[in-house]
Amino acid sequence: MAAADLPLSRPVPRNYQAVWDWITTTDHKRIGLLYLWTTMAFFLVGGLMALVMRTQLAQPNNDLVTASQYNQLFTMHGTTMIFLFTIPVWSAFGNFMLPLMIGAKDMAFPRINAFAYWLIPLGGLVMYSGFFFGGAASAGWTGYAPLADSKLYTPQAGQDLWILGLYIVGIASVMGAVNFLVTIHQMRAPGMTWFRLPLFVWAVEVTSALVLLASPFLAAVGAMVLMDRQIGTDFFNPVHGGNVILYQLIFWFYSHPAVYIMILPGFGVISEILPVFTRKPIFGYRAMAMSMAAIGVLGFMVFGHHMFTVGLPLPVQIFFMAATMVIAVPTGIKIFNWLGTMWGGSIRYSSAMLFAVGFILMFLIGGLDGVFLASLGIDYELNGTYWVVAHIHYVLVGGSLFAVFAGLYYWWPKMFGRYLNERLGKWHFWLMLIGFNLTFMPMHFLGVMGMPRRIATYSAASGWGPLNLLETIGSYIIAIAIMVFLYNMAISLHGPKTAVNDPWEGNSLEWFTSSPPPPEDFNKELPPIESNRPLRDFRLRGNAINPPGAVLP
């Protein structure tokens, strides 16, 4: 056949075109869904690592994995759950919902938004690639020096790849934070003043500021470790004038604000759900907004409580103990305001509401754990024990993860135009609640009994075996709960799109548009914004949001 007879182009198959459209998308809603699927995949991988570790610890002297393999699993589990799930999963909600909630058509910088997303799977794959190059990082998710910065202790390339992966993920976080801040400050709908913003938007505002201010410190200390490992500097080698405590100071100056980066968006989610399912306004709206800002400021002033046992001067320790007690005040304000919202309300215990209430209770326990650890005398005894493991999991699983599930059950109809099954949702909640407390409550007792963190096995004479077995049973119940949710998700996505615009009779603008929203977000003029509940005001004026005869879930 002559060249002139060849067709100039071939039509692209429809399924390939659909994939390419997703890969090249700059639509904030599609990017939000990409964040959601990616972080959920990392969550499942991190959960499988946790199951292996809990199986290893179910019995004394177990040999399911070696000590080296356990350290790699421990490090990558913590890294995955913090940097590849909890922090970026809020970008899923933020990307999808924030422009809708403020009446914008997209994020301020759509291409930067897409680029930031693609850095997340890249960073994760770089960190995981260590498993194929002699072993993944094994110095713990904190990467403490001298364990992490010395090739004597961690010779495998996985430790270097871990640092590079954190850099990539950190760049994505900073780019996303700038995008969120500019979007909130410059693209709000007319009439949406600061004290008419949804509280979830307030949470994203404060979280983004924390990311922008704190992330450079993690980048700096990561670079110092990498230089110690690769070019022979001695930032953390005391033999040549370095200081290992310097690493902890810089690391925790980032990492304690990072705790609020992981939990503040959850505060925002809960503050959106409670008013809707109690049929009441949020109690103390301005106090809720200002307490988030206060947490953001005070979050930089309490990092030293992670270092009470390293030999800091006593006046410095007392300052950080007092600051830690103070930061409990704005958090306590939020707890009381949530309870005040529920008090006397016409509560509907949907799956979203159950997870919201579970969040309050579990986060309260985690917060009280932290108050104990803020006391110098108690911290000297419990630092480095399983009490600390219990504390961080009550905050980040009982807190952040419960809030993620609450947000998914609440916003799923808006995201996908379909409903999740409420009966399966309640099974998911109760299995999750029971499994979570069976897994992490006994860790408090193990901590008091002296079981140290990050040990791959223990002797039968220690007496830790029964509680560890109970924890392992609880972890498998959590796994069953997650399987129930995955099944619920699968049957929902294969069902028809029947969700109406406003299935819950919500308060904020995202419920004004169709489910799922059109490419331009809103296909009709926005209602006037005269309070922090514009959609409720719109309904009270006699306007219909859902089609006539629509059946609510």
C-alpha positions in Angstrom: 0.0 0.0 0.0 1.3 3.4 -0.9 2.0 5.9 1.9 -0.7 8.2 0.4 -3.3 5.4 0.9 -2.7 5.2 4.7 -5.3 6.8 6.9 -4.0 10.1 8.4 -5.3 9.2 11.8 -7.2 6.4 13.6 -10.0 7.0 16.0 -9.0 6.6 19.7 -11.0 3.8 21.3 -13.5 5.1 23.7 -12.1 3.4 26.8 -8.6 4.6 26.1 -9.9 8.1 25.6 -11.7 7.9 29.0 -8.5 6.9 30.7 -6.6 9.7 29.0 -9.2 12.2 30.1 -8.7 11.2 33.7 -4.9 11.3 33.4 -4.9 14.8 31.9 -7.8 16.2 33.9 -7.6 19.6 35.6 -11.2 19.4 37.0 -11.1 19.8 40.7 -13.8 17.2 41.2 -11.9 14.5 39.2 -8.7 15.4 40.9 -10.5 15.0 44.3 -11.6 11.5 43.2 -8.1 10.6 42.1 -6.8 11.6 45.5 -9.5 9.5 47.1 -8.8 6.3 45.2 -5.1 6.7 45.5 -5.1 7.3 49.3 -7.6 4.5 49.9 -5.2 2.1 48.0 -2.3 3.2 50.2 -4.6 2.8 53.3 -5.3 -0.8 52.3 -1.6 -1.5 51.9 -0.8 0.1 55.2 -3.6 -1.8 56.8 -2.2 -5.1 55.5 1.2 -4.2 57.0 -0.5 -3.6 60.3 -2.2 -7.0 60.2 1.2 -8.7 59.6 2.7 -6.9 62.6 -0.3 -7.7 64.8 -0.1 -11.3 63.8 3.6 -11.3 64.7 2.8 -10.0 68.1 -0.2 -12.2 68.8 2.0 -14.8 70.6 5.3 -14.6 72.5 8.4 -15.6 70.6 6.7 -15.6 67.3 8.8 -15.9 64.1 6.3 -14.9 61.3 8.8 -12.2 60.3 12.3 -11.4 61.3 13.3 -8.4 63.4 14.6 -6.6 60.3 11.4 -7.3 58.3 9.3 -6.1 61.3 11.3 -2.8 61.4 10.7 -2.3 57.7 6.9 -3.0 58.1 6.7 -0.8 61.1 8.4 2.1 59.3 6.5 1.8 56.1 3.1 1.3 57.9 3.5 4.5 59.9 4.8 6.4 56.8 2.0 5.2 54.7 -0.8 6.0 57.1 0.6 9.5 57.9 2.1 10.8 54.7 0.3 8.7 52.0 -3.2 8.4 53.5 -4.2 10.8 56.4 -2.6 14.0 55.1 -3.4 13.6 51.4 -6.9 12.1 51.9 -8.0 15.5 53.1 -6.9 16.9 49.8 -9.5 14.5 48.3 -12.3 16.2 50.3 -10.8 19.6 49.9 -10.4 19.4 46.1 -13.9 18.1 45.5 -15.9 20.1 48.1 -14.1 23.3 48.8 -14.8 25.1 45.5 -18.5 23.9 45.7 -18.8 25.1 49.2 -17.5 28.6 48.4 -19.4 28.9 45.1 -16.3 28.7 42.8 -16.0 27.0 39.5 -12.6 25.4 40.1 -9.4 25.7 42.1 -7.3 28.8 41.6 -4.5 26.9 39.8 -6.0 23.8 38.1 -2.8 22.6 36.4 -0.7 23.0 39.6 -3.5 21.1 41.3 -3.2 18.2 38.9 0.6 18.2 39.1 0.4 18.1 42.9 -1.8 15.0 42.8 0.5 13.0 40.5 3.4 13.6 42.9 1.6 11.6 45.6 1.7 8.2 43.9 5.2 9.0 42.6 6.4 9.7 46.1 4.8 6.6 47.5 6.3 4.4 44.8 9.7 5.8 45.5 9.5 5.0 49.2 8.1 1.5 48.5 10.8 0.8 45.9 13.2 0.3 48.8 11.7 -3.2 49.3 13.3 -4.1 45.9 16.7 -2.5 46.7 17.9 -4.4 49.7 15.2 -3.4 52.1 12.8 -0.5 52.8 13.5 2.2 55.4 13.7 0.6 58.9 14.4 3.5 61.3 10.7 4.1 62.2 8.4 6.7 60.7 10.2 9.4 62.8 13.5 8.5 61.2 15.5 9.4 64.3 19.2 10.0 64.1 21.6 8.3 64.5 19.6 5.3 63.4 18.5 6.9 60.1 21.5 9.0 59.2 24.2 6.4 59.7 24.9 3.7 57.0 26.3 1.7 59.9 22.8 1.2 61.3 20.7 1.4 58.1 22.9 0.6 55.1 20.1 -0.2 52.7 19.2 2.2 49.9 15.6 2.1 51.2 16.4 4.8 53.8 17.6 7.2 51.1 14.6 6.4 48.9 12.3 7.1 51.9 13.8 10.6 52.3 13.4 11.3 48.6 9.8 10.0 48.6 9.0 12.3 51.5 10.4 15.2 49.6 8.2 14.4 46.6 5.1 14.1 48.8 6.1 17.2 50.7 6.3 19.3 47.5 2.8 18.1 46.6 1.5 19.2 50.0 3.0 22.6 49.7 1.6 23.1 46.2 -1.8 22.0 47.4 -1.7 24.3 50.4 -0.9 27.4 48.2 -3.7 26.4 45.9 -6.3 26.0 48.7 -5.3 29.4 50.3 -5.5 31.3 47.1 -8.8 29.7 46.2 -10.3 30.5 49.6 -9.0 34.1 49.7 -9.8 35.1 46.1 -12.6 32.9 44.7 -15.4 33.1 47.3 -18.9 33.8 46.0 -20.4 37.3 46.5 -21.7 37.7 50.1 -19.5 34.9 51.5 -17.6 36.8 54.2 -15.2 35.1 56.5 -17.8 34.4 59.2 -20.2 32.9 56.6 -17.7 30.3 55.5 -18.5 26.7 56.2 -16.4 25.4 59.1 -14.8 22.8 56.8 -13.4 25.7 54.7 -12.1 27.3 57.9 -10.4 24.0 58.7 -8.8 23.8 55.3 -7.6 27.4 55.6 -5.8 26.7 58.9 -4.5 23.4 57.8 -3.0 24.9 54.6 -1.3 27.6 56.6 0.2 24.9 58.8 1.5 22.9 55.8 3.0 26.0 54.3 4.8 27.1 57.5 5.9 23.7 58.8 6.9 21.7 55.8 10.2 23.5 55.2 11.5 22.2 58.5 10.9 18.6 57.5 12.6 19.3 54.2 15.6 20.8 56.0 16.1 18.0 58.4 15.6 15.4 55.6 18.3 17.1 53.6 20.7 17.1 56.6 20.1 13.3 57.1 20.7 12.7 53.4 23.9 14.6 53.4 25.1 12.8 56.5 24.4 9.5 54.7 25.8 10.4 51.2 28.4 13.1 51.4 29.9 12.6 54.8 28.6 15.6 56.8 28.1 15.2 60.5 25.1 17.2 61.5 23.9 14.5 63.8 27.2 12.6 64.6 28.3 13.6 68.1 31.7 12.0 67.5 32.5 14.9 65.1 30.6 17.7 66.8 27.1 16.8 65.6 24.0 16.6 67.9 21.3 13.9 67.6 18.9 16.1 69.7 19.0 18.7 66.9 17.2 16.2 64.6 14.4 15.7 67.1 14.0 19.5 67.6 13.6 20.2 63.9 11.6 17.0 63.2 9.0 17.6 66.0 8.8 21.3 65.1 7.2 20.0 61.9 5.6 16.9 63.2 3.5 18.2 66.0 1.8 20.8 63.7 1.5 17.8 61.4 -0.8 16.2 64.0 -3.2 19.1 63.5 -2.7 19.0 59.7 -4.1 15.4 60.0 -6.9 16.2 62.5 -8.1 19.8 61.7 -9.9 18.9 58.5 -11.7 16.1 60.5 -12.9 18.8 62.9 -14.3 20.6 59.9 -16.1 17.5 58.6 -17.7 16.8 62.0 -18.7 20.5 62.3 -20.6 20.1 58.9 -22.3 16.9 59.7 -23.6 17.5 63.3 -25.8 20.5 62.4 -27.4 18.7 59.5 -28.3 15.5 61.4 -29.4 17.3 64.6 -31.5 19.9 62.7 -29.8 22.7 64.7 -27.2 25.4 63.9 -23.6 24.7 65.1 -23.3 25.8 68.7 -20.8 28.8 68.8 -19.9 29.1 65.2 -17.4 31.9 65.8 -15.8 30.2 68.7 -15.4 27.0 66.6 -13.7 29.1 63.8 -11.4 30.9 66.2 -10.5 27.8 68.1 -9.2 26.2 64.9 -7.1 29.3 64.3 -5.8 29.1 67.9 -4.9 25.4 67.5 -2.9 26.4 64.4 -0.9 29.0 66.3 -0.4 26.9 69.5 0.5 23.8 67.5 4.0 25.3 67.0 4.5 25.9 70.7 4.1 22.3 72.1 6.5 20.2 70.1 8.9 19.8 73.0 6.6 17.5 74.9 7.8 14.7 72.6 11.3 15.2 74.1 10.8 15.3 77.9 13.2 12.4 78.3 16.1 13.7 76.2 17.6 16.0 78.9 16.1 19.4 78.1 16.5 22.0 80.9 13.8 21.8 83.5 12.4 25.3 82.8 12.1 24.4 79.1 10.2 21.2 80.0 7.9 23.1 82.3 7.1 25.6 79.5 6.2 22.8 77.0 4.1 21.1 79.7 2.2 24.3 80.3 1.8 25.0 76.6 0.4 21.5 76.1 -2.1 22.0 78.8 -3.1 25.3 77.2 -3.7 23.8 73.7 -6.3 21.5 75.3 -8.5 24.6 75.8 -9.4 25.3 72.2 -9.8 21.6 71.6 -12.1 21.4 74.7 -14.1 24.3 73.2 -14.8 22.2 70.1 -15.9 19.2 72.2 -18.3 21.3 74.2 -19.6 23.0 71.1 -20.3 19.7 69.4 -22.1 18.4 72.4 -24.0 21.7 72.6 -25.0 21.2 69.0 -26.4 17.8 69.8 -28.1 18.8 73.0 -31.8 19.0 72.4 -31.5 18.3 68.7 -33.7 16.1 66.6 -30.9 13.7 65.9 -31.0 11.3 63.0 -28.4 8.5 63.5 -27.4 7.9 59.9 -24.1 6.2 59.2 -22.4 9.6 58.8 -23.8 10.8 62.2 -22.7 7.5 63.9 -19.1 8.0 62.7 -19.3 11.7 63.8 -20.3 10.7 67.3 -17.8 7.9 67.4 -15.1 10.5 66.3 -16.0 12.7 69.3 -15.8 9.9 71.8 -12.6 8.3 70.4 -10.8 11.6 69.9 -11.7 12.6 73.5 -10.0 9.5 74.8 -6.9 10.2 72.6 -6.8 13.8 73.9 -7.0 12.7 77.5 -4.1 10.3 76.8 -2.2 13.3 75.6 -2.9 15.3 78.7 -1.4 12.4 80.8 1.7 12.4 78.6 2.0 16.2 79.0 2.7 15.7 82.7 6.5 15.4 83.2 6.4 12.7 85.9 3.9 10.5 84.0 5.8 11.0 80.7 9.0 9.9 82.2 7.4 6.6 83.0 5.3 6.1 79.8 7.5 7.6 77.1 8.5 4.9 74.6 5.9 2.5 75.8 2.7 1.2 74.2 0.7 3.9 75.9 2.1 6.3 73.3 1.0 3.9 70.5 -2.5 3.9 72.0 -2.5 7.7 72.2 -1.5 8.3 68.6 -4.0 5.7 67.3 -6.9 7.1 69.3 -6.1 10.5 67.8 -5.4 9.5 64.2 -7.6 6.4 63.8 -10.4 7.2 66.3 -10.0 10.8 65.2 -8.9 11.2 61.6 -10.1 7.8 60.2 -13.5 8.0 61.8 -13.9 11.5 60.4 -12.9 10.3 56.9 -15.6 7.7 57.0 -18.1 10.2 58.3 -17.3 12.5 55.4 -17.5 9.7 52.9 -21.0 8.6 54.1 -22.1 12.3 54.1 -20.7 13.4 50.8 -20.8 10.2 48.8 -24.2 11.0 47.1 -22.7 14.4 46.0 -19.5 12.8 44.7 -21.0 9.9 42.9 -24.8 10.5 42.5 -25.4 7.3 44.4 -26.2 6.3 48.0 -24.3 4.0 50.2 -26.3 1.3 51.9 -27.3 2.5 55.4 -27.6 -0.9 56.9 -24.1 -1.9 55.7 -22.9 1.5 56.9 -24.1 0.8 60.5 -22.5 -2.7 60.4 -19.3 -1.0 59.3 -19.5 1.5 62.2 -20.2 -1.0 65.0 -17.6 -3.5 63.8 -15.1 -0.6 63.4 -15.9 0.8 66.9 -15.6 -2.6 68.6 -12.5 -3.7 66.7 -10.8 -0.4 67.3 -11.3 -0.4 71.0 -10.3 -4.1 71.3 -7.1 -3.3 69.4 -6.0 0.0 71.0 -7.5 0.2 74.5 -5.4 -2.7 75.9 -2.2 -0.9 74.7 -2.7 1.5 77.6 -2.4 -1.4 80.0 0.6 -2.8 78.2 2.2 0.6 78.4 1.7 0.7 82.1 3.2 -2.8 82.3 6.3 -1.6 80.5 5.9 -3.0 77.0 8.2 -0.9 74.8 7.3 0.4 71.3 8.7 -1.1 68.2 9.7 -4.6 69.4 9.3 -7.5 67.1 8.7 -10.2 69.8 8.7 -10.7 73.5 9.1 -13.5 76.0 6.2 -15.4 77.6 7.5 -14.4 81.0 6.6 -10.8 80.4 2.9 -11.5 80.8 2.1 -9.4 77.7 0.7 -12.3 75.6 -3.0 -12.3 76.5 -3.4 -8.5 75.8 -1.5 -8.8 72.6 -3.7 -11.6 71.4 -6.8 -9.5 72.2 -5.3 -6.6 70.2 -4.7 -8.9 67.2 -8.3 -10.2 67.4 -9.4 -6.6 67.4 -7.3 -5.7 64.4 -8.9 -8.5 62.4 -12.4 -7.2 63.3 -11.2 -3.8 61.9 -10.2 -5.6 58.7 -13.7 -7.1 58.5 -15.2 -3.7 59.0 -13.1 -2.3 56.2 -14.2 -5.2 54.0 -17.9 -4.4 54.7 -17.2 -0.8 53.6 -15.5 -1.9 50.4 -18.5 -4.1 49.6 -20.8 -1.3 50.3 -18.8 1.0 48.1 -18.7 -1.6 45.3 -22.5 -2.2 45.2 -23.1 1.6 45.3 -20.8 2.3 42.4 -22.5 -0.4 40.3 -26.0 0.9 41.1 -28.0 3.6 39.4 -27.5 7.3 40.0 -30.5 8.1 42.0 -29.1 10.7 44.5 -31.0 14.1 44.5 -29.3 17.4 44.8 -29.9 17.7 48.6 -30.5 14.3 50.2 -29.8 15.4 53.8 -31.3 18.9 53.7 -27.8 20.4 54.1 -26.8 24.0 54.9 -23.9 24.8 52.5 -23.7 25.5 48.8 -22.5 22.1 47.6 -26.0 20.7 48.1 -27.4 23.3 45.7 -26.0 21.7 42.6 -26.7 18.3 41.0 -25.3 15.0 42.3 -22.7 14.6 40.9 -22.0 18.2 40.0 -21.7 19.3 36.3 -18.2 20.2 34.9 -18.9 23.9 35.6 -20.0 23.1 39.2 -23.2 25.1 39.1 -25.7 25.2 36.3 -27.9 27.9 37.8 -27.4 31.1 39.7 -26.3 30.7 43.3 -28.8 31.7 46.1 -28.0 34.9 48.0 -25.5 34.3 50.8 -26.7 36.1 53.9 -25.6 33.7 56.7 -23.4 30.7 57.3 -26.4 28.5 56.3 -27.3 29.9 52.8 -29.1 26.7 51.6 -31.3 26.6 54.7 -32.2 30.2 54.2 -33.0 29.4 50.5 -35.4 26.6 51.6 -37.1 28.8 54.2 -37.9 31.3 51.5 -40.0 28.6 49.9 -37.6 27.5 47.2 -37.2 23.9 46.1 -33.8 22.4 45.6 -34.7 18.8 44.8 -37.0 17.8 41.9 -40.7 17.5 42.7 -41.5 14.1 44.3 -37.9 13.3 45.1 -37.4 10.5 47.7 -34.8 11.3 50.3 -32.7 8.4 51.8 
